[in-house]
Amino acid sequence: MPMARTDPTWQPPTVAAADSPRVRTISLGDLRDVFGRGVDDFRAMPRHVLFLGLIYAVVCLMLVGFTFGRDLIPLVFPMIAGFALLGPFAAVGLYELSRRREQGADTSWWHMFAVFSSPSARPLLTLGALLLVAFLAWLMAAQAIYAATFGETTFQAGPFLDQLFTTAHGLTLVVVGNIVGGLFALVAFATTVVSFPMLVDRKVSVATAVGTSYRAVLANPVPMLAWGLIVVAALVVGSLPFFVGLAVVLPVLGHATWHLYKKLVEA
């Protein structure tokens, strides 16, 4: 297998201008286009990306097994939902494949790892580490919310679901947990929706990439909120049953996010 660091077709990320990249305004119709392009990329490279999607699905199953095996039933949903925060980092290789296909370059599967031997590796890993911190912070917040509503009481799966939907404590946990989780998701989305593909595409700092991502979201509140809801809905559908659908959903969303970035940020 050729190694990414010696690949003669590798093109280093372009150097951004001294000022911050300009962002465009898009419409809801553009979301249909980027999703369609994501599906098209998936169809063109199905074997490559199914492998990555299957890995993500298997990790989700392992997380569920971990929580059930240690009587951490209340953390099953927060752990799976929070793991989605790491999705943008998991999709870095997909952005690279879409970038290469767009340029007419080779899209063999090993190019998914090429970015980690490129000048973009350090900022990508830095931003990935920040996402991991956010994931751990969400788990701590979820545990704190559970402790505030149910104390030290532990439940098996059946009794916990009964308590969750038939008692005041359970409904409080659902409402507060979803509000706090939604805030975590919103911040993570605004931070990463443009920044990760931008770091793959250009030689910029983490601060520039994250700042551009926030500006893109603020400039397009309705389309970006709609895109966030599309992502959530797709991940929920892909998680049923047993996360098998994520093998397709994650790659399509990853490729589509690359095309969303290209629409949002001027070259």
C-alpha positions, 0 to 999 in steps of 0.5 A, spaced: 500 500 500 502 506 498 504 511 504 500 518 504 507 521 506 510 519 499 504 520 495 506 524 489 499 526 487 499 529 494 497 537 494 499 541 500 493 545 502 493 552 499 495 558 503 490 563 506 490 570 505 492 574 510 485 577 512 480 572 514 476 568 509 470 571 506 463 567 507 457 567 503 450 567 504 446 560 502 439 558 501 435 552 503 435 550 496 443 549 497 442 544 502 439 540 497 445 541 492 450 539 498 446 533 500 446 530 493 453 531 492 454 528 498 450 522 496 454 522 489 461 522 492 458 516 496 456 512 490 463 514 487 467 511 493 462 506 497 467 501 499 472 506 502 467 510 506 463 504 508 469 501 512 469 508 516 462 508 517 462 501 520 468 503 524 464 508 527 458 504 528 462 498 531 464 504 536 457 506 538 455 499 539 462 498 544 459 504 548 453 501 549 456 494 551 460 498 556 455 502 559 450 496 560 456 492 563 457 497 568 450 498 570 451 505 567 444 505 564 442 512 565 449 514 561 447 510 555 443 516 551 448 521 553 454 517 551 451 515 544 449 522 543 455 525 545 459 521 541 456 524 535 460 530 537 466 527 535 463 525 528 466 532 524 473 529 526 472 522 524 469 525 517 476 528 516 478 523 511 472 523 507 473 531 506 480 529 503 477 524 499 471 529 496 477 534 495 481 529 491 475 527 487 473 535 486 480 536 483 480 529 479 486 526 483 486 519 485 481 517 491 484 510 493 482 509 500 489 510 503 488 517 502 483 518 507 489 518 512 493 523 508 491 529 512 495 526 518 502 526 514 500 533 511 501 540 514 494 540 517 495 534 521 497 539 528 491 543 527 486 538 526 489 534 532 488 540 536 481 541 534 480 534 535 482 534 542 478 540 543 472 536 541 474 530 545 474 535 551 467 537 550 465 530 549 468 528 556 465 535 559 458 533 556 458 526 560 460 529 566 454 534 565 449 528 564 452 525 570 451 531 574 444 532 572 442 525 573 445 525 580 441 532 581 434 528 579 435 521 582 441 522 587 445 515 587 439 511 585 441 506 580 436 502 575 436 496 570 434 498 563 426 496 564 425 500 571 429 506 568 425 507 562 419 506 567 422 512 571 424 516 566 417 517 562 412 516 568 415 520 574 417 528 575 424 526 576 424 522 570 421 528 566 425 533 569 431 529 567 429 528 560 427 536 559 434 539 562 438 533 559 436 535 552 436 543 553 444 542 556 445 537 551 442 541 545 447 547 548 453 542 547 451 540 540 450 547 538 456 550 540 460 544 537 456 544 531 458 552 530 465 550 532 466 545 527 461 545 521 466 549 517 473 549 521 475 541 519 474 541 512 477 548 512 483 545 515 483 540 510 483 545 504 487 550 507 493 552 511 490 556 516 490 556 524 485 553 528 483 560 531 482 562 523 478 556 521 473 556 528 472 563 527 470 562 520 466 557 522 462 561 527 461 567 522 458 562 516 453 560 522 451 567 524 451 569 516 446 563 515 442 562 521 436 559 518 440 554 513 445 552 518 440 551 523 436 546 518 442 543 516 444 541 523 437 538 524 438 534 518 444 532 521 441 530 527 435 526 524 440 522 519 444 520 525 437 518 529 435 514 523 442 511 522 442 509 529 436 504 528 437 498 528 443 497 532 447 503 528 448 499 522 445 505 518 451 509 520 455 506 515 452 509 510 449 516 513 456 518 516 459 518 510 454 521 506 454 527 511 461 527 511 462 528 504 456 533 504 459 537 509 465 538 505 460 541 499 457 545 504 464 548 506 465 550 499 459 553 498 460 557 504 467 560 504 470 563 498 476 560 495 
